[in-house]
Amino acid sequence: MTGPLLIVLHLIPQGVLAGLFFVMGTQALAGNGITLKLLFLARDRQLTSRGDPLARLERRRAIWAFVALQLFGFGATFAITQTIAAIGFPVIILALIPMRTFLMPKWFRTEELNVLDAPTAGAFVMESVGGAYGGDTSVAPTPNEGGTRDQSYAGSDNESAVDDTLERGEIYELRDHNQMQRLDQVRRRSHSMRDRQQVFQG
């Protein structure tokens, strides 16, 4: 970091930076998947919203098992960072990929994994990079189908669906705009050709 930036950072009170990181950490924990699952397990079933995707799962022990695996992965990653082999922490993260791909489908049902380990990115983002989103990807949804997902999902899922729909709508509007421009160009060319023909015939 260059000198002028260090001087500016030294002018910021330490309490301001501490408060900033405290607020960021609190907000991150509030939206963390592990935290949300633990709060669901600790909450009374009668006080749990029926729209919560976790409430649709039949086996409650599946949620406990998944949270235990998440905590194990976090603990292993954090533990290796406290040793001399801290540079190898990505190995732990990479080892979770075959575990999720080959082992967890044997331990959990498909509908359970769809809820417990739902895709982080939205449908539009996954499709834009050539990936698959969710289960059935044989038919890509249109902008008018943005609300066809299960209405029982919580607000965060609804917001992501709306964002995906808006992004799709912007692309379709752009395509329509480009098509209109092309049609205008074709019409102008046709009109110019007719004018030339009339001039030559005259």
Secondary structure, DSSP 8 states (H G I E B T S, - for coil): --HHHHHHHHHS-HHHHHHHHHHHHHHHHHT-HHHHHHHHHHS-GGGS-TT-GGGG-S-HHHHHHHHHHHHHHHHHHHHHHTSTTGGGHHHHHHHHHHIIIIIHHHHS-HHHHHHHT--SS-HHHHHHTT---SS--SS---GGGTT-S-TTS-HHHHHHHHHHHHHHHHHHHHHHHHHHHHHHHHHHHHHHHHHHHHHHH-
